[in-house]
Amino acid sequence: MLFGRRRVEEELERIRAANLPSEQEKEETEVKNESGSDETVESVDLGITGKDVLAMIIAAFSIVIPYALIFLGVAVLFIYLFFR
C-alpha cells in the first residue's frame, strides 16, 4: 500500500511539473505584465477553417430544426382541427 501511494505521488508531481510553464514562458509573461496595460490585445489565430464553420452551422441546425418541426407540426394540426 505504501509503495503504491508513493508511486501515485511521484506521478502527480511529474504531471504538475509538465503542466507548469517553462522558464522562457514565465519571463515572457513577466515582460508583458511589466509593459503595462496600455498595449492593445493581439488577436489570436484560432485556425478556424471553412469546414469548421460548416460543422458549427450544421450543429446549430441539428439543435434548432427538431423544435421548429415540432412547432410547425402542432400548428398545422391545430389549424387543421380548428378549421375542419
C-alpha positions in Angstrom: 0.0 0.0 0.0 2.8 2.4 0.9 4.6 1.7 -2.4 1.5 2.4 -4.4 0.9 5.7 -2.6 4.5 6.9 -3.2 4.2 6.0 -6.9 0.9 7.9 -7.2 2.5 10.9 -5.6 5.5 10.7 -7.9 3.2 10.6 -10.9 1.3 13.6 -9.6 4.5 15.5 -9.2 5.5 14.6 -12.8 2.1 15.8 -14.1 2.4 19.1 -12.1 5.9 19.7 -13.4 4.7 19.0 -17.0 1.9 21.5 -16.7 4.0 24.3 -15.3 5.1 26.9 -17.8 8.7 26.8 -18.8 11.2 29.5 -17.7 11.1 31.2 -21.0 7.3 31.4 -20.9 7.5 32.8 -17.3 9.9 35.5 -18.5 7.7 36.4 -21.4 4.7 36.7 -19.1 6.6 38.9 -16.7 7.8 41.2 -19.5 4.2 41.5 -20.8 2.9 42.3 -17.3 5.7 44.9 -16.7 4.9 46.6 -20.0 1.6 47.7 -18.7 -2.0 47.5 -19.9 -1.6 50.4 -22.4 -0.9 48.0 -25.2 -3.7 46.6 -27.3 -4.6 42.9 -27.1 -3.2 40.9 -30.0 -5.6 38.8 -31.9 -5.1 35.1 -31.7 -5.4 33.0 -34.8 -7.8 30.1 -33.9 -7.3 28.3 -37.1 -11.0 28.0 -37.9 -11.4 26.9 -41.5 -14.5 26.9 -43.7 -15.2 23.3 -42.8 -15.2 24.2 -39.1 -17.8 26.9 -39.8 -19.9 24.5 -41.8 -19.7 22.0 -38.9 -20.9 24.7 -36.4 -23.8 25.7 -38.7 -24.9 22.0 -39.1 -24.6 21.6 -35.3 -26.8 24.6 -34.7 -29.4 23.4 -37.2 -29.4 20.0 -35.6 -30.4 21.6 -32.4 -33.0 24.1 -33.7 -34.7 22.1 -36.5 -36.4 19.4 -34.4 -38.0 22.0 -32.2 -39.1 24.1 -35.3 -40.6 21.0 -36.9 -42.5 20.0 -33.8 -43.9 23.6 -33.5 -44.9 23.6 -37.2 -46.5 20.1 -36.8 -48.5 21.2 -33.8 -49.5 24.5 -35.5 -50.6 22.6 -38.7 -52.5 20.0 -36.7 -54.2 22.8 -34.6 -55.2 24.7 -37.7 -56.5 21.6 -39.4 -58.6 20.6 -36.4 -59.8 24.1 -35.8 -61.0 24.9 -39.3 -62.3 21.5 -40.3 
